[in-house]
Amino acid sequence: MSQSVEPDKKRSLPAQVSEVLARFGVGTGPILVAISGGPDSTALLLALVEILGHTQVRAAHLNHQLRGAESDADEQFVSGLCERLHVPLRVERQNVALYARQAGANLEDFARQLRYDWLARIARQYQVPWVATGHTANDQAETVLFRLLRGSGLRGLRGIAWCRPLAQGIQLLRPLLAVTREEVNDYLQAQGVSARQDSSNLDLSRTRNRIRWQLLPLLQGKYNPQVIMHLCQLADQVREWYAWMERQAAALLERMELPRWAGQVVLDAGKTKTADPVLLRQALLLLWQREGWPCGKMTARHWQHLAEFLQSEGHQFDLPDGLKVRRRLHTWVFRRHNEAHFP
């Protein structure tokens, strides 16, 4: 069943959020809101308090200390807002840029993972099973376009998930994913609230910001004013098809797989040869994920060549990260460089 929520300008923002809560079984809460002080997360907090009442809502604000006084002003805004709403707030400051440099990691990716790990920790402390973030339909459209331009396949075109596991017993939910920024701003104006603006979102050296401020407005103005919702619908449709394909691929992997041999993965060569190539590639991806084998260097060409090899009469195939596949009688045996040699 589709998890999409069709936009409806006649319904209020809280009504749309309420429908998402019902769809995913949130019930009466409690729920933890990740709030930055920006318009989207501010509107989400206000809507959830309106729907559930302030006793069932918690808030968490992580000050990344990336924008100096501006970051501190965001923290002060969030603290004042939660105090007025009588919502318990957890605030923490972390020098994310320093930690990312020490880890030799990409700042944006590092900050995102750190934030989600922190939110999971706060949710456990509050004993709250739901964490909500303020991603909107615009964020979804920008993500789909960004990944499309980057050359992503179907997996990437699923966009931002409506709901996914964040940690054991904790779900991450995006209740605004069918709500546009225009609706967010209209709701805040009606509430008499002026949210904070992140100046880094205006930096046009970032591809995502150029998509937000240049490409999407061009597509809306010159091609289709409904492009944002069409991109969101595309993401929902791709997510449905991808989920179906993963189920079929999981069933295929189960049929192909034989008992391990000397601790190594073994596939039935006869069944790989007759498998649908698309499902075979997807089954191999599931195998990689299950085994914890690195996928980073596996390009679309690698998956295609591996599937073709498993449907051939070949004998050995070398893959990135020291992975090797070797024929043994009527089977394929997989091993990594740090495992024992082929028997």
N, C-alpha and C positions, 0 to 999 in steps of 0.2 A: 504494500500500500504506500502511496506517495506520502512523503512527509512535508510536502510544500504547502505553503499557506498563501492563497491568492490575495493580492493587495486589494483593498476596498476603501476608497477615499471616504465613503459614507460612515465607516466605523471609526471610532476614536482610537488613538494609540493604545490606551489601556485595554480597550476591547480586543484589539489584535494581540496584545501581550497575553491577555487572559486566555484566548483561544490556544495559544502555543503552550501555556502552562497545562491546560486541560489535555491537549494532544499528547504530551509527553508524561503525563501522570504526576505532575508536581504536587497537585492537591493544594492544601492550605499552607504549604511551606514546612519548615523554614528554608530560606534561601540566602546565599551569600552573594552580594553584588560587588564585582570588581569595578571600582569607580576611579576614573582619572581626573574628573572635574570637567572634562569636555562635554559637548552637547549630548552625544549619544548615551554615554553611561549615566549622565545626570538625568536625562529623560527616563532611562530605564529604572533608576532608583525611585524617582517620583511615581512612576506607573506602578511599580511593585508595592510600594507603600500604600498607594490608593487601592490596589486590588486585595492585598493580603493583610494590610495593617502593619504598623511599625513594629509590633512585637514579633512578627514572623520574618523580619528582614534584618540582615546584618550587612555591613559594608567593609570593604578592605581597600586601602590606598597604599600603593608602593611608590615612594618617591625615588626615582632613578638617579636623581641629582645630575641630570644631563644638561639642564638649561638654567642652572644657577638660581637667581632670584625668581625667575618665572616658575620653576619647579616648586619652590617654596610657597609661592602665591597660590599655585594649584592645591597644595596641601592645606593651606589655610582656608581656601574656598570650600574644599570637601569637608573639613572639620566643622565649619560654620553651618553648612547645609545639613549634615547629619545631626548636629545639635538641635537645629530647628525642627527636624523631622522626628527627633527622639529615636534615632536609629543607632545602635551600637556600632562603633567604628574602630577598626584596627589599622594603625598607620605604622609603616616602617620605612627607614631610609637606607639605601644601599648604593654604594659607589659602583654602579654597573660598568661604567667605562673602564675603571681600574681593573675590575675583576675580569672583564673581557680581554683586556691586554695581557693580563697575567696568564690567562688560559689560551692565548693566541687564537681567539675565536672571533667570528664576525659579530660586531656589536649588536645589530638588530636581531639576529638569530639567538644570540646569547641572552639578550634582554627578554625576549619572548619566553624562552624556556625557563629562565630564572623566575619570571613573573608567574608562570603557571605552576611551577613547583612551590612557590611561596603561597599561592592561593590554595593549593591542595593542603598545605600544612595548616593554614588558618582555618580552612573548612573542617579539618579534623579536630582542631582545638575547640571550635564552636559546636562540633558534632552535627554539622549541616551536610546533607547528602547532595545538595545542588549548588553549583557556582554559576552565576549568570554574567555574561559579558555583553557589551553594547554594540556588537557588530550589526550593521544595517544592510539594507538591500544595496546601497551604494558600495559598501565594502565588498559585498559579494560580486557585484558587477566588475569592480576594479580588479579583484583577484582573478576572475575568469579571464579578463582581457590581458592581465599581466602574464598569466601562465600560457595563454594562447600565443602571445608575442614571443615568449621564451621557448616555444616549441614543445609545450607539454602534450602528453597523450591524454587518454580518457581519464586516467587516475587523477591528473591535475585539474582537469576541467570539471571535476565534481565540486570544486570551489571549497567554501567554508562549510563545515558540517553544522547542521542544526543542533545536534547533540552528540557528544562522544564521551567515553570514559576519560576522566582526568586522573584518577587514582582509584585504588581499591575502595569500592563503596561510594565513590563521588563522581557525579556526572557534570560535565560542562555543557551549559545550555546557552543558545543565542536567541532570546525571545524577540529581538527586533529585526530578524533577518529578512522579513518581508516588508519592513517599514523603511521608507526613504528618508534621506536627511531633510528634505523639505517638510515632511510630516513631523519629524523630530523638532525642527525649529518652530513650526506652528504650535506644537504642543507646549514647548517651553515658553513661547510668547504668551500663550493663554494662561500659563501658570505664573507668569510674571517673574520668571527666572532667567538670568543671563549667565550662561555657562562660560567656562574658560576656553580659550583658543590656544592650541599648541602651535607656536611659530615654526617649528620644524616641518609641519605639514605644508608650509609654503615654499619649501626648498625645492626648486625645479631641477636641481641636479639629480634628484632621486626619480627613478623611472615611475614608481607608483604615483608620485605627486604630479608628474606630467600627465599620466593617464587621468588623474582626478581633475586637474584644472585645465587641461588642453584637449586630450583625446575624447573623453566622454562628452564634454560640452559640444565638441564639434559633431560627434555622432548624433547627439540629441537634436542639435540645431539644424543640421544639414541633411540628416538621413532618416532618423526615426526618433521622435520624442519619447517613445516607450522603450528605448534600447536597454535601460537599466533593468526593467522588469523582465524583458525578453532574455537577457543574460542570466538573470536569477532563475527563470524557468528552465533554461538550458542546463544550468548546474543541477537542478532538481532531477531533470530527466536523465542526465548522465549518471547521477548518483544511483538512481533506480536500476539502470541497466548494468552499471558496474557491480552493484550488490548482487544482482542476478548472476552475472558472469562469475563472480567470486564463489558463489554457491556451487555452480556447475564445475568450476575448476577444482574446488575442494573435493567434490565427489570423484572427479577424475584422478586426482592425486591419490586418494584412498584406494582406487582400483589399481593404479599402476604400482604402488609401493609394495615392496616385499620386505620380509624381516631383515633387519640390519645384519650385515656381514662384517665381522671384526669391528663392530661399532660404527660402520660406515653406511651411508644411505644407499639403498639399492632399488632400482626401478626395473620393471618388467619391460624388456626391449620390444617384445611383440606388441604390448599395449601402447607404448609410446609411439610406435610406428603407425598405428591406425588411429591415433588421437587427432581430433581437430586441431590444426596448428594454433589457432587463436587461444583455445582453451588450454593447450599444452603450455604456451608461453605464460599464461596466467597461473597455471598450476606450479610452474617452476618458480615464479615470483613468490607464491605462497610458501613453497619449500624453503626458499632462501630466508624468508622472514621467520619461519618457524625455527630454522636451524641457527639463526643469528649470524648468517653469512653476510658480509658487507654488500650492499646493493649500489653504493655510490658510484662505482666505476662501471657498473653494468648498464650500458646504453641500450637503446632500442635495437641497434644492430647486433649487440651481443646476444640478447634474448632470441632474436630471429635466427641467428646462426646456430645457437645452441639447440633450438627446437628442430632446425633442419638436420643437424648432426644426429640427434636422437631418433630421427626418422630415416637415417641412412644406414649403410653397412660399414661405417667407419669404426675405428678402434680406440683412438684417444683424442681428447679435445681439451685444450688449455684455456682457462678463463682468468680474468683479473683476480687479484688478491690470492694468487697461488692455488686456485681451485682447479681440479682436474677431473675429467670424466673418462672412464675406461670401460671398454666392453669386457665382460667376463661371461663366456658361454652365451646365454640368452638374456643377459641382464646388463644394466649400466650401473657402475659403482662410482660414487662421488667421494672425493677426499680433498682436504685442504693441506697446504704445505706443512702445517704444524701437527698434522695427524700422522699416524703410522703409515708406512708405505703400503701400496696395494699388495694384498696377499698374493 
